[in-house]
Amino acid sequence: MTKLIDLQGRRFGRLKVEHRYLDHITSGGNIVVMWECFCDCGKIVEVSSNSLLQEKTKSCGCLSLELTKAVGLANRKHGGYSDASPYADRVKYQALVNIKERSRRRGYESDLDLQDLPELTDVCHVLGLKYNKGSLKDKNASPSVDRKNSNLPYLKKYKDNLVFISHRANRIKSDASIEEIRRVLEYLETKG
């Protein structure tokens, strides 16, 4: 029989052991010694001796949340896909990935970085749509990068040529000339 180690009053990470709690019995009949601990954030949790002694548990869970958020924010350079990362950063990263891929398909490497992309507003300035995440079935209101002059490549020296507009506006504009768009407008105006 193993000797019970008294953990009362000891500190493990953010947890201070207050007193022994009710033991748990596993399905195999083993006794798991539990301790009631106060976390520095103010929560009370029950933790097993093994989890404390093997340093598997160092907080009520608040430490893990803080570390996840910090990693997500620090990871912006590599995508920042953590929920803690700002929406604009995630959109810009995905736009940059798409730009790099389009450039490769066109036979050149884009030298753009995240900071070269335009600011992302809340609304498409072309159609007035409030941006949202969109889905595969409906991405009309999702933001996309447009080249004002579509003849210019995705390069740093032309970064002022880039603007965020809605996917719908970008699709409408696509590769149509101003004259073609004017003719479609005239057709729609005379149709009704």
Backbone as a chain_set.jsonl record, in Angstrom:
{"seq": "MTKLIDLQGRRFGRLKVEHRYLDHITSGGNIVVMWECFCDCGKIVEVSSNSLLQEKTKSCGCLSLELTKAVGLANRKHGGYSDASPYADRVKYQALVNIKERSRRRGYESDLDLQDLPELTDVCHVLGLKYNKGSLKDKNASPSVDRKNSNLPYLKKYKDNLVFISHRANRIKSDASIEEIRRVLEYLETKG", "coords": {"N": [[0.844, -1.18, 0.0], [0.557, 2.205, -0.893], [1.949, 5.147, 0.538], [0.079, 7.912, 1.645], [0.53, 11.128, 0.477], [0.578, 14.167, 2.029], [-0.861, 16.972, 0.776], [-1.909, 19.32, 1.557], [-1.992, 22.838, 1.798], [0.1, 23.18, 0.051], [1.487, 24.546, -2.988], [0.756, 24.447, -6.453], [1.559, 25.521, -9.41], [-0.867, 27.76, -10.282], [-2.559, 26.885, -8.385], [-3.606, 26.454, -5.035], [-3.534, 24.105, -2.587], [-6.189, 23.357, -0.553], [-7.683, 21.494, 1.101], [-8.199, 17.921, 1.698], [-10.372, 16.238, -0.489], [-13.427, 14.469, -1.331], [-12.708, 11.116, -2.078], [-12.321, 9.593, -5.307], [-13.559, 6.718, -6.916], [-12.379, 4.517, -9.25], [-13.607, 2.747, -12.209], [-12.335, 0.354, -12.153], [-12.0, -0.095, -9.496], [-9.993, 1.242, -8.152], [-8.702, 3.665, -5.881], [-8.808, 7.131, -6.104], [-7.155, 9.811, -4.907], [-8.404, 12.917, -4.037], [-8.157, 16.495, -4.085], [-9.246, 19.613, -2.83], [-8.8, 22.64, -4.381], [-7.797, 26.068, -4.472], [-7.822, 28.358, -7.03], [-5.703, 30.939, -8.329], [-7.25, 32.707, -9.752], [-9.628, 32.711, -8.461], [-11.463, 30.643, -8.619], [-12.712, 27.439, -7.481], [-11.514, 24.17, -7.532], [-11.528, 20.574, -7.927], [-8.891, 18.347, -7.727], [-6.846, 15.574, -8.66], [-4.353, 13.81, -6.707], [-2.266, 12.721, -8.263], [-2.401, 14.281, -10.635], [-1.651, 16.771, -9.655], [0.917, 16.28, -8.488], [2.345, 15.326, -10.703], [2.377, 17.532, -12.189], [0.386, 17.98, -14.107], [-1.888, 19.422, -13.879], [-2.238, 22.792, -13.384], [-3.814, 24.907, -12.929], [-7.223, 26.13, -12.743], [-8.026, 25.934, -15.262], [-7.903, 28.339, -16.371], [-5.318, 29.183, -16.977], [-4.619, 27.707, -19.237], [-6.461, 28.761, -21.075], [-5.554, 31.413, -21.222], [-2.964, 31.01, -22.265], [-3.597, 29.842, -24.736], [-4.91, 31.964, -25.968], [-2.815, 33.83, -26.03], [-0.952, 32.497, -27.666], [-2.418, 32.343, -30.012], [-2.688, 35.077, -30.655], [-0.012, 35.765, -30.902], [0.589, 34.281, -33.051], [-0.268, 35.518, -35.339], [1.278, 36.212, -37.511], [1.579, 33.802, -38.792], [-0.935, 33.151, -39.603], [-2.842, 33.331, -37.534], [-5.211, 32.007, -36.791], [-6.531, 31.466, -34.472], [-9.368, 31.736, -32.322], [-9.049, 33.885, -30.761], [-7.736, 35.737, -32.227], [-8.043, 38.802, -34.017], [-10.797, 39.399, -36.252], [-10.264, 40.818, -38.647], [-7.515, 40.332, -39.0], [-7.49, 37.581, -39.489], [-8.95, 37.481, -41.876], [-7.313, 39.011, -43.56], [-5.001, 37.425, -43.604], [-5.953, 35.095, -44.898], [-6.64, 36.233, -47.335], [-4.1, 36.962, -48.235], [-2.919, 34.441, -48.56], [-4.509, 33.506, -50.684], [-3.831, 35.399, -52.655], [-1.081, 34.841, -53.036], [-1.272, 32.275, -54.097], [-2.763, 32.753, -56.482], [-0.929, 34.374, -57.826], [1.207, 32.584, -58.255], [-0.044, 30.792, -60.007], [-0.222, 32.461, -62.153], [2.345, 32.69, -62.908], [4.331, 34.09, -61.449], [5.956, 35.204, -58.389], [4.423, 36.613, -55.627], [5.408, 39.399, -53.67], [4.142, 40.448, -51.532], [3.245, 41.253, -48.132], [1.464, 40.734, -45.001], [1.139, 43.311, -43.856], [1.087, 44.886, -46.097], [-1.383, 44.732, -47.197], [-4.614, 46.289, -47.743], [-6.552, 48.241, -45.33], [-9.215, 46.688, -43.574], [-12.538, 47.397, -43.679], [-15.85, 47.562, -42.16], [-17.854, 47.37, -43.991], [-18.665, 46.79, -47.409], [-17.566, 49.088, -49.706], [-18.522, 49.369, -52.249], [-21.014, 47.982, -52.743], [-22.296, 48.319, -50.349], [-22.727, 46.242, -48.58], [-22.708, 44.657, -45.42], [-19.878, 43.181, -44.151], [-19.47, 39.648, -43.756], [-18.643, 36.338, -42.57], [-19.342, 34.343, -44.436], [-20.008, 31.435, -46.551], [-19.455, 28.292, -48.284], [-21.659, 28.063, -49.933], [-22.804, 30.613, -49.928], [-21.118, 33.363, -50.316], [-21.337, 36.01, -50.798], [-21.261, 38.391, -49.207], [-18.806, 38.236, -48.051], [-15.508, 39.494, -47.442], [-13.193, 40.344, -50.046], [-10.074, 40.641, -51.793], [-9.532, 43.123, -54.151], [-8.109, 44.123, -57.25], [-7.786, 47.293, -58.284], [-6.906, 48.175, -60.788], [-6.882, 45.679, -62.876], [-4.846, 44.786, -64.478], [-2.435, 45.107, -63.274], [0.123, 43.432, -61.391], [0.158, 41.4, -58.323], [2.07, 42.869, -56.391], [4.437, 44.444, -54.13], [5.106, 47.067, -54.984], [2.795, 47.844, -56.185], [0.895, 47.944, -54.232], [-0.953, 49.883, -53.472], [-2.898, 49.592, -55.296], [-4.627, 47.738, -54.418], [-7.685, 46.788, -52.809], [-10.206, 46.105, -50.381], [-13.224, 44.591, -51.179], [-16.633, 43.43, -51.378], [-17.215, 39.948, -52.016], [-19.231, 39.546, -53.841], [-19.342, 42.045, -55.239], [-16.811, 41.97, -56.351], [-17.04, 39.734, -57.981], [-19.023, 40.597, -59.762], [-17.691, 42.69, -60.992], [-15.407, 41.379, -61.919], [-13.844, 40.426, -64.826], [-14.867, 42.218, -66.553], [-15.124, 44.962, -68.805], [-15.362, 48.57, -68.458], [-17.037, 49.555, -70.398], [-18.539, 47.252, -71.031], [-19.889, 46.824, -68.604], [-21.352, 49.186, -68.529], [-23.046, 48.76, -70.748], [-24.523, 46.544, -69.838], [-25.848, 47.781, -67.711], [-27.371, 49.692, -69.123], [-28.996, 47.928, -70.55], [-30.415, 46.699, -68.443], [-31.79, 48.934, -67.431], [-33.513, 49.606, -69.549], [-35.016, 47.388, -69.78], [-36.997, 47.202, -67.813]], "CA": [[0.0, 0.0, 0.0], [1.367, 3.415, -0.979], [1.734, 6.13, 1.595], [-0.598, 9.127, 1.203], [1.315, 12.349, 0.647], [-0.298, 15.285, 2.399], [-0.609, 18.116, -0.102], [-2.588, 20.496, 2.093], [-1.182, 24.031, 1.958], [1.119, 23.285, -0.998], [1.111, 25.291, -4.201], [1.087, 23.836, -7.736], [1.192, 26.521, -10.399], [-1.805, 28.751, -9.747], [-3.443, 26.217, -7.429], [-3.194, 26.247, -3.657], [-4.32, 23.001, -2.047], [-6.845, 23.738, 0.7], [-7.883, 20.3, 1.932], [-8.54, 16.694, 0.98], [-11.765, 16.193, -0.928], [-13.928, 13.094, -1.399], [-11.969, 10.287, -3.02], [-13.058, 9.004, -6.427], [-13.24, 5.309, -7.13], [-12.439, 4.229, -10.685], [-14.404, 1.568, -12.569], [-11.529, -0.81, -11.787], [-11.954, -0.216, -8.047], [-8.875, 1.984, -7.582], [-9.044, 4.911, -5.186], [-8.088, 8.314, -6.567], [-7.196, 10.82, -3.856], [-8.748, 14.219, -4.61], [-7.893, 17.659, -3.254], [-9.914, 20.853, -3.197], [-7.769, 23.66, -4.58], [-8.209, 27.426, -4.845], [-7.007, 28.906, -8.108], [-5.42, 32.36, -8.161], [-8.313, 33.495, -10.385], [-10.78, 32.73, -7.565], [-12.295, 29.434, -8.744], [-12.378, 26.276, -6.663], [-11.54, 22.951, -8.342], [-11.065, 19.345, -7.297], [-7.819, 17.806, -8.562], [-6.249, 14.362, -8.081], [-2.958, 13.894, -6.251], [-1.371, 12.456, -9.393], [-2.394, 15.436, -11.536], [-0.883, 17.831, -9.011], [2.315, 15.884, -8.321], [2.966, 15.181, -12.023], [2.242, 18.862, -12.793], [-0.532, 17.957, -15.244], [-2.877, 20.465, -13.625], [-1.596, 23.926, -12.725], [-4.827, 25.94, -12.717], [-8.594, 25.658, -12.936], [-8.256, 25.962, -16.704], [-7.688, 29.725, -16.807], [-3.97, 29.294, -17.541], [-4.697, 27.159, -20.592], [-7.169, 29.745, -21.902], [-4.654, 32.551, -21.443], [-1.892, 30.588, -23.161], [-4.194, 29.661, -26.059], [-5.135, 33.296, -26.518], [-1.512, 34.441, -26.303], [-0.371, 31.824, -28.825], [-3.203, 32.769, -31.174], [-2.333, 36.453, -31.001], [1.378, 35.79, -31.33], [0.673, 33.511, -34.28], [-0.864, 36.265, -36.447], [2.198, 36.16, -38.641], [1.384, 32.52, -39.462], [-2.335, 32.875, -39.846], [-3.694, 33.861, -36.485], [-6.526, 31.416, -36.896], [-7.136, 31.289, -33.164], [-10.557, 32.566, -32.103], [-8.628, 35.096, -30.067], [-7.195, 36.68, -33.212], [-9.072, 39.68, -34.586], [-11.402, 38.984, -37.517], [-9.555, 41.461, -39.763], [-6.233, 39.651, -39.192], [-7.763, 36.285, -40.12], [-9.366, 37.754, -43.256], [-6.122, 39.451, -44.302], [-4.118, 36.279, -43.812], [-6.531, 34.245, -45.937], [-6.515, 36.976, -48.591], [-2.706, 36.861, -48.654], [-2.739, 33.072, -49.055], [-5.145, 33.453, -52.001], [-3.018, 36.223, -53.556], [0.146, 34.096, -53.34], [-1.641, 31.167, -54.98], [-3.118, 33.321, -57.792], [0.316, 34.835, -58.443], [1.931, 31.4, -58.731], [-0.745, 30.284, -61.2], [0.042, 33.396, -63.255], [3.746, 32.586, -63.276], [5.272, 34.925, -60.696], [5.828, 35.148, -56.928], [4.046, 37.886, -55.007], [6.257, 39.771, -52.538], [3.296, 41.133, -50.543], [3.143, 40.772, -46.754], [0.2, 41.127, -44.368], [1.062, 44.764, -43.643], [0.889, 45.544, -47.39], [-2.797, 44.669, -47.58], [-5.382, 47.457, -47.296], [-7.353, 48.086, -44.115], [-10.519, 46.064, -43.773], [-13.634, 48.104, -43.013], [-16.97, 46.677, -41.829], [-18.84, 47.374, -45.067], [-18.184, 46.914, -48.784], [-17.844, 50.452, -50.148], [-19.149, 49.322, -53.568], [-22.419, 47.572, -52.664], [-22.861, 48.64, -49.043], [-22.983, 45.028, -47.8], [-21.917, 44.477, -44.195], [-19.094, 41.969, -44.324], [-19.608, 38.52, -42.842], [-17.723, 35.249, -42.876], [-19.748, 33.649, -45.653], [-19.881, 29.985, -46.6], [-19.242, 27.836, -49.653], [-22.884, 28.308, -50.7], [-23.107, 32.041, -50.025], [-20.019, 34.202, -49.853], [-21.548, 37.333, -51.383], [-20.883, 39.484, -48.309], [-17.472, 38.046, -47.466], [-14.543, 40.415, -48.045], [-12.167, 39.8, -50.936], [-9.163, 41.674, -52.279], [-9.703, 43.47, -55.558], [-7.121, 44.996, -57.87], [-8.517, 48.354, -58.993], [-6.473, 47.964, -62.165], [-6.61, 44.242, -62.881], [-3.666, 44.485, -65.295], [-1.24, 45.187, -62.432], [0.318, 42.218, -60.589], [0.126, 41.477, -56.861], [3.424, 43.152, -55.924], [4.546, 45.554, -53.171], [5.119, 48.384, -55.615], [1.423, 48.152, -56.601], [-0.002, 47.647, -53.108], [-2.036, 50.878, -53.431], [-3.886, 49.153, -56.273], [-5.476, 46.741, -53.758], [-8.764, 47.263, -51.948], [-11.165, 45.073, -49.996], [-14.635, 44.78, -51.539], [-17.351, 42.174, -51.157], [-17.033, 38.918, -53.034], [-20.265, 39.815, -54.863], [-18.891, 43.167, -56.062], [-15.637, 41.513, -57.092], [-17.521, 38.823, -59.007], [-19.707, 41.413, -60.77], [-16.637, 43.428, -61.712], [-14.593, 40.325, -62.513], [-12.945, 40.889, -65.888], [-15.655, 43.044, -67.483], [-14.643, 46.327, -69.03], [-16.33, 49.602, -68.083], [-18.021, 49.601, -71.483], [-19.44, 46.101, -70.88], [-20.748, 47.084, -67.439], [-22.266, 50.252, -68.964], [-24.05, 48.143, -71.619], [-25.416, 45.747, -68.985], [-26.677, 48.744, -66.991], [-28.352, 50.216, -70.08], [-29.951, 46.85, -70.819], [-31.29, 46.545, -67.264], [-32.65, 50.119, -67.306], [-34.537, 49.601, -70.598], [-35.786, 46.139, -69.629], [-38.087, 47.332, -66.868]], "C": [[0.892, 1.248, 0.0], [0.977, 4.396, 0.11], [1.101, 7.378, 0.998], [0.294, 10.328, 1.503], [0.335, 13.473, 0.938], [0.082, 16.507, 1.583], [-1.213, 19.41, 0.434], [-1.6, 21.647, 2.313], [-0.116, 24.211, 0.877], [0.572, 24.013, -2.221], [1.624, 24.546, -5.422], [0.624, 24.8, -8.828], [0.321, 27.592, -9.768], [-2.715, 28.169, -8.672], [-2.813, 26.12, -6.047], [-4.125, 25.181, -3.08], [-4.868, 23.407, -0.693], [-7.038, 22.533, 1.609], [-8.259, 19.105, 1.058], [-10.031, 16.691, 0.7], [-12.219, 14.737, -0.931], [-13.147, 12.317, -2.454], [-12.898, 9.789, -4.123], [-12.646, 7.546, -6.524], [-13.425, 5.025, -8.622], [-13.281, 2.994, -10.94], [-13.65, 0.281, -12.24], [-11.384, -0.987, -10.285], [-10.787, 0.503, -7.393], [-9.362, 3.289, -6.949], [-8.165, 6.03, -5.715], [-8.266, 9.388, -5.493], [-7.385, 12.19, -4.512], [-8.503, 15.321, -3.587], [-8.697, 18.849, -3.753], [-8.847, 21.947, -3.237], [-8.405, 24.989, -4.938], [-7.246, 27.913, -5.916], [-6.798, 30.397, -7.845], [-6.507, 33.24, -8.769], [-9.581, 33.526, -9.54], [-11.663, 31.496, -7.639], [-11.785, 28.334, -7.828], [-12.521, 25.045, -7.544], [-11.071, 21.767, -7.516], [-10.075, 18.684, -8.252], [-7.218, 16.592, -7.867], [-4.804, 14.616, -7.657], [-2.002, 13.727, -7.418], [-1.28, 13.661, -10.331], [-1.568, 16.574, -10.958], [0.601, 17.482, -8.969], [3.054, 15.734, -9.654], [2.871, 16.478, -12.837], [1.408, 18.856, -14.071], [-1.573, 19.066, -15.11], [-2.218, 21.569, -12.814], [-2.566, 25.065, -12.464], [-6.202, 25.316, -12.894], [-8.93, 25.509, -14.417], [-7.984, 27.348, -17.261], [-6.31, 29.904, -17.455], [-3.958, 28.812, -18.993], [-5.388, 28.14, -21.538], [-6.275, 30.94, -22.219], [-3.54, 32.199, -22.412], [-2.403, 30.406, -24.584], [-4.404, 31.004, -26.721], [-3.809, 33.941, -26.898], [-0.869, 33.819, -27.54], [-1.103, 32.255, -30.089], [-2.84, 34.165, -31.603], [-0.9, 36.54, -31.501], [1.54, 35.119, -32.693], [0.073, 34.245, -35.481], [-0.021, 36.167, -37.704], [1.995, 34.872, -39.439], [-0.092, 32.177, -39.586], [-3.246, 33.404, -38.788], [-5.079, 33.293, -36.514], [-7.171, 31.115, -35.558], [-8.365, 32.19, -33.054], [-10.194, 33.874, -31.42], [-8.074, 36.144, -31.029], [-8.318, 37.54, -33.773], [-9.526, 39.2, -35.963], [-10.623, 39.547, -38.699], [-8.225, 40.767, -40.04], [-6.436, 38.308, -39.89], [-8.144, 36.462, -41.581], [-8.15, 38.139, -44.094], [-5.178, 38.284, -44.576], [-4.654, 35.398, -44.936], [-6.438, 34.923, -47.303], [-5.087, 36.864, -49.13], [-2.4, 35.466, -49.209], [-3.307, 32.955, -50.469], [-4.333, 34.234, -53.041], [-1.765, 35.463, -53.987], [-0.149, 32.955, -54.321], [-1.986, 31.676, -56.384], [-1.862, 33.767, -58.541], [1.095, 33.662, -59.024], [1.292, 30.847, -59.995], [-0.49, 31.175, -62.405], [1.526, 33.485, -63.6], [4.715, 33.508, -62.57], [5.01, 34.764, -59.204], [5.473, 36.531, -56.409], [4.957, 38.159, -53.815], [5.475, 40.509, -51.455], [3.365, 40.453, -49.184], [1.811, 41.233, -46.188], [0.055, 42.642, -44.237], [0.878, 45.536, -44.945], [-0.578, 45.571, -47.812], [-3.556, 45.877, -47.039], [-6.128, 47.176, -45.994], [-8.703, 47.478, -44.478], [-11.564, 46.843, -42.982], [-14.733, 47.096, -42.69], [-17.926, 46.472, -43.002], [-18.143, 47.497, -46.42], [-18.557, 48.299, -49.3], [-18.494, 50.49, -51.536], [-20.647, 49.05, -53.458], [-23.078, 47.877, -51.32], [-23.186, 47.432, -48.185], [-22.109, 45.017, -46.554], [-21.19, 43.145, -44.333], [-19.484, 40.907, -43.305], [-18.736, 37.383, -43.349], [-18.081, 34.545, -44.175], [-19.551, 32.151, -45.542], [-19.64, 29.577, -48.049], [-20.457, 28.132, -50.526], [-23.16, 29.795, -50.894], [-21.958, 32.858, -49.447], [-20.127, 35.614, -50.401], [-21.023, 38.461, -50.511], [-19.525, 39.267, -47.646], [-16.481, 38.96, -48.176], [-13.563, 39.689, -48.962], [-11.306, 40.96, -51.437], [-9.393, 41.87, -53.77], [-8.509, 44.303, -56.008], [-7.909, 46.037, -58.661], [-8.182, 48.298, -60.482], [-6.058, 46.502, -62.251], [-5.446, 43.838, -63.788], [-2.375, 44.513, -64.469], [-1.117, 43.924, -61.581], [0.212, 42.494, -59.084], [1.558, 41.645, -56.346], [3.419, 44.366, -55.0], [4.446, 46.914, -53.847], [3.729, 48.801, -56.112], [0.424, 47.93, -55.463], [-1.144, 48.654, -52.991], [-3.136, 50.569, -54.446], [-4.899, 48.185, -55.654], [-6.509, 47.397, -52.858], [-9.637, 46.066, -51.573], [-12.551, 45.496, -50.471], [-15.328, 43.446, -51.303], [-17.09, 41.215, -52.316], [-18.023, 39.148, -54.18], [-19.816, 40.947, -55.791], [-17.703, 42.751, -56.926], [-16.056, 40.6, -58.243], [-18.228, 39.59, -60.13], [-18.67, 42.113, -61.637], [-15.795, 42.466, -62.546], [-13.652, 40.853, -63.59], [-13.697, 41.735, -66.92], [-15.021, 44.427, -67.62], [-15.724, 47.31, -68.585], [-17.424, 49.684, -69.141], [-19.022, 48.442, -71.367], [-20.399, 46.31, -69.71], [-21.773, 48.158, -67.79], [-23.389, 49.667, -69.829], [-25.036, 47.288, -70.831], [-26.359, 46.666, -68.226], [-27.753, 49.307, -67.913], [-29.428, 49.176, -70.384], [-30.939, 46.695, -69.658], [-32.25, 47.719, -67.123], [-33.766, 50.117, -68.348], [-35.455, 48.4, -70.491], [-37.05, 46.354, -68.819], [-39.103, 48.286, -67.304]], "O": [[1.845, 1.346, 0.773], [-0.175, 4.457, 0.538], [1.542, 7.852, -0.049], [0.75, 10.517, 2.63], [-0.615, 13.7, 0.188], [1.199, 17.015, 1.682], [-1.048, 20.472, -0.166], [-0.538, 21.477, 2.913], [0.503, 25.271, 0.79], [-0.636, 24.08, -2.447], [2.76, 24.072, -5.446], [-0.567, 24.88, -9.129], [0.737, 28.257, -8.82], [-3.549, 28.88, -8.112], [-1.646, 25.756, -5.904], [-5.346, 25.338, -3.084], [-4.111, 23.761, 0.211], [-6.604, 22.548, 2.761], [-8.584, 19.237, -0.122], [-10.841, 17.088, 1.537], [-11.443, 13.856, -0.561], [-12.948, 12.79, -3.572], [-14.094, 9.591, -3.909], [-11.5, 7.197, -6.24], [-14.495, 5.265, -9.182], [-13.632, 2.273, -10.006], [-14.267, -0.77, -12.068], [-10.721, -1.922, -9.835], [-10.604, 0.385, -6.181], [-10.305, 3.921, -7.426], [-6.942, 5.905, -5.77], [-9.384, 9.818, -5.208], [-6.639, 12.573, -5.413], [-8.624, 15.106, -2.381], [-8.814, 19.066, -4.96], [-8.101, 22.155, -2.28], [-9.427, 25.036, -5.623], [-6.028, 27.888, -5.742], [-7.632, 31.039, -7.207], [-6.677, 34.387, -8.358], [-10.51, 34.272, -9.847], [-12.537, 31.322, -6.79], [-10.613, 28.294, -7.453], [-13.531, 24.886, -8.23], [-10.328, 21.916, -6.546], [-10.371, 18.484, -9.43], [-7.091, 16.569, -6.643], [-4.131, 15.507, -8.174], [-1.045, 14.488, -7.56], [-0.187, 14.018, -10.772], [-0.862, 17.266, -11.692], [1.445, 18.287, -9.365], [4.257, 15.987, -9.726], [3.235, 16.517, -14.013], [1.674, 19.618, -15.001], [-2.074, 19.584, -16.108], [-1.71, 21.338, -11.717], [-2.201, 26.071, -11.855], [-6.326, 24.12, -13.16], [-9.999, 25.014, -14.772], [-7.849, 27.523, -18.473], [-6.162, 30.698, -18.384], [-3.355, 29.442, -19.862], [-4.947, 28.327, -22.673], [-6.245, 31.418, -23.353], [-3.204, 32.996, -23.287], [-1.718, 30.774, -25.539], [-4.109, 31.17, -27.905], [-3.692, 34.534, -27.97], [-0.304, 34.531, -28.37], [-0.476, 32.504, -31.119], [-2.696, 34.425, -32.798], [-0.606, 37.303, -32.421], [2.518, 35.364, -33.4], [-0.08, 33.644, -36.544], [-0.54, 36.054, -38.814], [2.219, 34.861, -40.649], [-0.444, 31.0, -39.667], [-4.334, 33.888, -39.101], [-6.046, 34.02, -36.284], [-8.267, 30.555, -35.52], [-8.395, 33.279, -33.626], [-10.94, 34.851, -31.491], [-7.959, 37.316, -30.67], [-9.428, 37.05, -33.982], [-8.734, 38.662, -36.738], [-10.349, 38.824, -39.657], [-7.84, 40.626, -41.2], [-5.661, 37.935, -40.771], [-7.715, 35.685, -42.434], [-7.98, 37.647, -45.21], [-4.621, 38.177, -45.669], [-3.903, 34.998, -45.825], [-6.187, 34.263, -48.311], [-4.884, 36.693, -50.332], [-1.7, 35.334, -50.213], [-2.672, 32.378, -51.351], [-4.17, 33.78, -54.174], [-1.426, 35.443, -55.17], [0.619, 32.703, -55.25], [-1.546, 31.091, -57.374], [-1.749, 33.561, -59.749], [1.586, 33.733, -60.15], [1.987, 30.476, -60.941], [-0.533, 30.712, -63.545], [1.922, 34.257, -64.474], [5.833, 33.694, -63.052], [3.967, 34.248, -58.802], [6.151, 37.509, -56.722], [5.246, 37.252, -53.035], [6.066, 41.121, -50.565], [3.522, 39.236, -49.092], [1.106, 42.027, -46.811], [-1.02, 43.191, -44.478], [0.546, 46.721, -44.912], [-0.963, 46.348, -48.686], [-3.191, 46.428, -46.001], [-6.311, 46.022, -45.607], [-9.25, 47.729, -45.552], [-11.481, 46.935, -41.757], [-14.561, 45.9, -42.923], [-18.711, 45.524, -43.014], [-17.154, 48.218, -46.557], [-19.736, 48.65, -49.33], [-18.97, 51.545, -51.957], [-21.458, 49.794, -54.01], [-24.288, 47.712, -51.172], [-23.855, 47.57, -47.161], [-20.92, 45.328, -46.617], [-21.806, 42.113, -44.597], [-19.787, 41.212, -42.151], [-18.16, 37.466, -44.434], [-17.187, 34.186, -44.941], [-18.995, 31.657, -44.561], [-19.624, 30.426, -48.94], [-20.315, 28.419, -51.715], [-23.698, 30.191, -51.928], [-21.849, 33.02, -48.232], [-19.132, 36.337, -50.466], [-20.402, 39.395, -51.019], [-19.137, 40.038, -46.768], [-16.597, 39.18, -49.382], [-13.157, 38.56, -48.685], [-11.754, 42.105, -51.496], [-9.442, 40.913, -54.543], [-7.967, 45.094, -55.235], [-8.62, 45.692, -59.604], [-9.072, 48.365, -61.33], [-4.996, 46.128, -61.753], [-5.1, 42.658, -63.854], [-1.344, 44.004, -64.908], [-2.121, 43.398, -61.101], [0.182, 43.642, -58.64], [2.183, 40.676, -55.916], [2.525, 45.209, -55.07], [3.776, 47.814, -53.34], [3.507, 49.971, -56.425], [-0.767, 47.749, -55.714], [-2.204, 48.316, -52.462], [-4.183, 51.216, -54.449], [-5.905, 47.849, -56.279], [-6.247, 48.422, -52.229], [-9.787, 45.129, -52.357], [-12.998, 46.611, -50.203], [-14.665, 42.439, -51.055], [-16.788, 41.626, -53.436], [-17.682, 38.962, -55.348], [-19.905, 40.811, -57.012], [-17.607, 43.136, -58.091], [-15.504, 40.678, -59.341], [-18.056, 39.272, -61.307], [-18.769, 42.121, -62.864], [-15.513, 42.714, -63.718], [-12.756, 41.644, -63.295], [-13.21, 41.941, -68.032], [-14.462, 44.975, -66.669], [-16.87, 46.919, -68.362], [-18.597, 49.862, -68.816], [-20.219, 48.634, -71.582], [-21.587, 46.007, -69.816], [-22.935, 48.057, -67.396], [-24.552, 50.034, -69.664], [-26.235, 47.297, -71.11], [-27.548, 46.368, -68.107], [-28.92, 49.389, -67.528], [-30.614, 49.496, -70.464], [-32.146, 46.575, -69.869], [-33.404, 47.529, -66.738], [-34.868, 50.584, -68.058], [-36.55, 48.397, -71.052], [-38.078, 45.744, -69.112], [-40.09, 48.5, -66.601]]}, "num_chains": 1, "name": "protein.A"}
